[in-house]
Amino acid sequence: MSSKGTLLERISNRLVRHIPTKRVDVKTHTPIVTFTFDDIPQTASSVGARILDEAGVKGTFYLSGSFIDTVEDGEQMVTSAECESLVARGHELACHTFSHRRLVTFSKQELEKDLAKNEQALAAFDHRQTPRNFSVPFGKSYLPSQSTLKRQFRSSRGILPGVNRHNTDLYHLLAVELRPDTQFLDAADQWLDSVIENPGWLIFFTHDVSDNPSFYGCPRERLQALVQKSLSAGCRIMTVDAALEALGLVKAKQN
């Protein structure tokens, strides 16, 4: 979930955009679309993942370990059993920090300890031989943290909207937010039209999924429509991990 953040966060977030951590050349003749979910409210698994399953595709779930088996702001979060089920069904579990704190609030050592704790939590469901992928809590990137993220993860996803094409920062991937607001949903359709017309890698992100979603969630029928539109247009829908490998941006995983 996002917020304006402090002046330091806003300045750092802008600097990250202009001081790339690792530039890569994103080239594809076929549009690639990835559906991602942050925090993982229970409905992201029970509804969002099922929509993808029914379409025969998979998504990426950025999880903060402290949320597992809890209720946050009155919303049931994903359970341990559901995490196991997501992995068994071929979905990707990725990192969103353990404590879901803004990156600016961590010292280097604190961040490393937090990320190690989250890896331990996720490894209970999905033991990997290669690094995971990461998304920035609250969408607030922090320049001093970028070196740690580069060292520990395959990629990092932000919340700046756009299609990842050509000269792309692997540790500040663009992503389009899905919210119930008509403005956001209309923009999502426009970004999808853009990647269909001019192929690249489009990443969507949201939180809960239901017929009556939260401020940060996605209506069930709109997620279904975006998935079906992507498939009908010939897009490849895949996880962040699979897209990185398909685009040749990282080495194939060994596990």
HELIX and SHEET records of a PDB file:
HELIX    1   1 LEU A    7  HIS A   18  1                                  12    
HELIX    2   2 GLN A   42  THR A   43  1                                   2    
HELIX    3   3 ALA A   44  ALA A   49  3                                   6    
HELIX    4   4 ARG A   50  GLU A   54  1                                   5    
HELIX    5   5 GLY A   65  PHE A   67  5                                   3    
HELIX    6   6 SER A   80  ALA A   88  1                                   9    
HELIX    7   7 LEU A  103  THR A  105  5                                   3    
HELIX    8   8 LYS A  108  ALA A  123  1                                  16    
HELIX    9   9 PRO A  137  GLY A  139  5                                   3    
HELIX   10  10 LEU A  143  SER A  145  5                                   3    
HELIX   11  11 GLN A  146  GLN A  152  1                                   7    
HELIX   12  12 THR A  182  GLU A  197  1                                  16    
HELIX   13  13 ARG A  220  SER A  232  1                                  13    
HELIX   14  14 VAL A  240  ALA A  246  1                                   7    
SHEET    1   A 2 ARG A  23  VAL A  26  0                                        
SHEET    2   A 2 HIS A 166  ASP A 169 -1                                        
SHEET    1   B 5 GLU A  92  CYS A  95  0                                        
SHEET    2   B 5 THR A  60  LEU A  63  1                                        
SHEET    3   B 5 ILE A  32  ASP A  39  1                                        
SHEET    4   B 5 TRP A 201  THR A 206  1                                        
SHEET    5   B 5 VAL A 176  GLU A 177  1                                        
SHEET    1   C 4 GLU A  92  CYS A  95  0                                        
SHEET    2   C 4 THR A  60  LEU A  63  1                                        
SHEET    3   C 4 ILE A  32  ASP A  39  1                                        
SHEET    4   C 4 ARG A 236  ILE A 237  1                                        
SHEET    1   D 2 VAL A  71  GLU A  72  0                                        
SHEET    2   D 2 GLU A  75  GLN A  76 -1                                        
SHEET    1   E 2 PHE A 134  SER A 135  0                                        
SHEET    2   E 2 SER A 156  ARG A 157  1                                        
SHEET    1   F 2 VAL A 209  SER A 210  0                                        
SHEET    2   F 2 CYS A 218  PRO A 219  1                                        
END                                                                             
